[in-house]
Amino acid sequence: MAEIKAIIFDQDGVIIDTERDGHRVAFNKTFKEFGFDFEWDADYYYELLQVAGGKERMRHHLHTKGFGKEINPAEEDELIKKLHKRKTEIFIELIKTGSLPLRPGIKRIMKEAMARGFKIGICTTANEKAAHAVAYGILKEIKFDFVLAGDMVKKKKPDPDIYLLGLKTVNLKADECIVFEDSKNGLAAAKAAGMNVVVTTNSYTEKEDLSKGDIIVTCLGDPEGERGELIKGGQGIDYNGVLGLDQLTAYFAGISS
């Protein structure tokens, strides 16, 4: 029977519902600043989310739809870097101004983990500056044992590299951790690393095939705020719209015994 010792979070869509009104907005403001006459609407951005990583999404768009003007292939890499740097600055400003609130239950369950002496980490495909703005800004009350960003590994999700690095960082086994993810790419990465996974869906990921998640809910829920709905798993949990750490540790200890 494995004893749970750590909880690990994806960032975008899990800690903050960032994609639609955060990253997408920041990308569009950046394109406008650089003189490009196109925008990513909400539906198209959902398609782009199937490509992991912001720089990779821009490159995909450039190669499939173009930027509306000729881009010298020799200058492509440098342009993508400049665009992504500016996009990150805009995104961080959105975080600092409070435009992107935490999802229900996130801070609560992190505080529960701190009280129990658990390791707490973030494994995200976001860039390091954006990850730190969340972890050490709006979540400054939380003691993180590691914050790993997408550029720290060679392959991004759905490859398991970032979760394997997280395990190595805290010297834990996969079944000693609970991962919180929201997307099929993130779920695939965590499962490939052998982790227990709780999926919290959002408007972009609720229609994806997330069936490999151990527990699937609409959100973690807060007793005095928004409560979640249980979609899959959680047999034996006395569920009332709020998932607590005690419930999850008991559940995963039971299914691994």
C-alpha positions, 0 to 999 in steps of 0.5 A: 500500500503506497502512502501519498506524500506529495501533490503535484499540479499542472498550472494552466487550466488547473490552478487558474483557468488561464487559457481562454481569457489569459493566454489567448488574450495575451497572444492576441495583444502581442500579435497586434503590437507586432503589427500582425492582422489576425487574432485567435478566437476561442474556438480556434484556440481550442484547436491550438491547445492540442499542440503543447507549448505557446512557442509551438502553437505560434510555429504551428499557426505560422506553418499552417495559416501564415502570419499574413506577411512573409516571414524569412525562415532564417528569422523565424526562431528569433521572431517566435522568441520575441513574440513569446517573451512579450506575450509572457509579459502581458500574461504576467500583468493579467495575473498581477492585476487579479484578472485571472482568479484561482480555480475553486479548491486550489488554495484550500487543498494546497493548505491541507497538504502543507498542514500534513507535511506533504511535498507540493509541486507544479509541473507545467508547460508554461514558461518559467516566468509565468509559472513563477508569477503564479507560484510565488505571486498569487500563491505566495502563502504556499510553500512549493518544493518545486516549480518546473516549467516546460522549457526545463525538459526536452519533450513537453506533455504528453511526454512524461519528462516533466513529471519524471523530473518532478519525481527525481527532484523530491526523490519519490515514487510515482504511486506516492503522488497525486497529480491534478491535471485538466487535459488529455495531454497532461493526463497522458503525461502523468499516466505515462509517469505512473502517477495517480491523477485527479482531472479537473475539467474546464470549458476547453477540456470537458469534451476531451477523452479524459477517461484514463483519469482516476477521478474526474470532477468539474473542480475541486470545490470550496465549502463556502463557494463553488462546488464541483460535480463528480464525473468519474471515479471516487467510489467510496468517497462521501462526496458533497461537491468538495474533494479533500486531501484526506479523502483522496489519500484514503482513496488512492491508498485503497486502490493501490492495496 
